């Protein structure tokens, strides 16, 4: 605590030295721990294929997230039913045939029970499996191209029924299968993108916030990301191409810098980095910023590490046998990094709350190196929810003149600020001299107090200041 006499005139406070301003330092560290129930090892008897694509869904409608996986070696889709406490039941295996590469779970026949669909890479088809009281039954197969490798389920034509988007790696196309709400789908519609590439993935988001879904497609051979703005009824404008780093594999979309506009992140597998393209509105993106991340980042996903709504990135790094959390992108251009050493080469990850604590956990899959093939490991989020008291800059539990003095030392004398949100008295997303003046006016003249939380709590309004944990009294 910085001690000052309470009789110091206000003008004396404001005449503190202003020549040594510096950037405050911030402190936060995401914490993830392996669940007691993992790793779940399926052994190496599946010829090294392991798991290809993993997704999360409440398949048995018990309120708990389950893990749904394609297993190439046994031509099956496996379901691990979650118990809601970070543990899982034994895997249920459904034979699907045809070298299943990708799976997506959704309620295709609108009976309240999730179904699933998978791509059959060797057959060039997509097969739908509908849930019944006794298991899953085939709902039909659709020819989709030479090698379908990714599926996304959304209502693309805005008729109230779930459709399927199919990415074909060999044909380098994205096609649409229109759902009828009964579990059936029409034939593949015209491709939305044609580029001489080897497409592998797609993300569907309302990038421009106009109420219509848009398509964001990484083009790995061209080092590009294609953005196709949706105009409704399943129609899209021509693709706008954005440069990114070397060999982008996947994209994640969210508001990472906290300005209210969605951004795009792509993992550059040969560039050992993540490209961050900040949104400027109307679905347009700035030139990419390259964030060094590690040797061969295989996948990027969005997660809320702290439970405050701030959007972070989770990246599997195959060459470093690690998981990287890139957080605090609203505070600095590169944010901050937290690394989890895995001891094996990760291939795929999903995020979701698997233990019911309202924090995003991470499921990681290793399908061929380090651990036995087909290993699934759950990392539980043990990050403490950041709390602070607005106006209590020195953290002693009382809002007083000492807090204004401490804030001025931070602003003008280069003192370290471990929780800048506590000094943002007006909650306008910036810490400046007006906060010190308002704080002093509150103390000496009984003018209005700070914005929420004036008691110890979590900031209810997202802003550009990093989240922090002040351990307030």
Steps between C-alpha positions, in 0.01 A plus 500: 500500500619851418442722807409867466361757746127552456540877537695533174320760285345372178716733290809351661393154397449604139847660481686171552780438250370411153826416325538132590182339367537134412284211389352317801587134541217252533478173686279201416575137432248247367513168684400166344550163668458146367176344622535200730302299245746560214679414286250259350711259296346286229821316423712467187303218339335736251795510259613844609200683358360602837244781506462756227229748597345552841194703594299567816124461539246385758414180316280343771336830605601471865638853524864389477736539207609180326794439267427369149790369292569340163733202521656424166662170582176331606267691262293616795371803686556481875304687767634567849208603717604762753390484862521877549788475747794452264455123469357289218318171454657226290498576129203394288614403151274527192627334184460741207737359235665687218800652677322770708713814501267758655192502719241759602218458752163678474125433514437442131148357532395749770385243755699651787772233489840570337589301189834498321641504148844393383702530183616180334831606355558181299150493352446868427176505698340641814284270712241612755426293811175572685451438869238250618406354838731205435792670326574658163362401160620609158301792365651491153820577310569781252773512236705812567826484302838333480612532862271676751703583810302752710137556594318794656133503602309829482178640355664652193189567289307641798199269471517385863661161423859393546713473186846351446803669351755258355865579432661282233878480510569364153232697314589814703134589539247590765154356436158526663263219591159653579317332789125435502457490879413129487857372490526506122719713276490600136776448249818705519453855379745708299834570663541841663873520445726375226872540554799288407567385850460210741218618722474337841275707727232767525356723771148641488430824689306822456819694444330827406218471758223550244301192605623283211768234539831546319768250396867528595721248320877451540682432171825332609687473169434865415567638852160669489175517693183535294203692644160453336236737637153349522202694365225257608323196352830313482654746256846656539695782340819420311792407722729774627853368548726603787870422530606305809811309605648180359259204460188599699310197624200623697337829591332621818267800509416719799558849642851449631598866548179601679391776261160346427597385148579138414857409403647195325795287616676236287768251602798504261639150517818568303529856632504392868259781574141618523377769263257742665284701261316767697152589387419856396125453445271382217690169488823669392836415653828683550829364368611211716724526802725200554533370855786249555351190658731195470605215274213379277178629658242246386174657614359824643182536705325775697446475875405724791785422738391714794121476479468875446404496133847597378586285200834319491665247269597139564759358258637146478872500412607164361872574468532619860272234655308784658176693530521879484243740647526844340307740722473871571469596133286796609794633702793474258540426130646154564334431834668265745592132478455213741647162398388155612760231435321182396778249440341390171417649163142636501289475187156638580319686777153612603387735774198492729391479863539133592488534880216747551696794641412744216864507382618370162700177524709342224494151350816408310548207265828330412459261211842364435803625692622492859206328665321195360300586191153637565568660838241750621595729787285752688659808651277672756505877531616597849546869426370713786227737390658847514342735754577857605349804669476802270673799658701290747828545315724401792290194583444563871123468481423872548454771236696800628742772398788252509341332198510825301863547596583145394319555171695819429825319573396240239399760243794737533785339696510157339374301799387144420127442464398140564128573450430798274123442516504607865625843392239537225269689737253597227509161324562652157766244408795735557703607803589869496509820705121534495476183710732648763301825507167313533645281773617804700166674448327191638724488807504872584171629363275192526441504126379176330697187570659265248312293245438133568658308658531744789502189716732210431391335175553436131485780245153469341597706194763381252763760412854526364659465843628153585317290755675476834467345840566758771408262783285784634396506864 
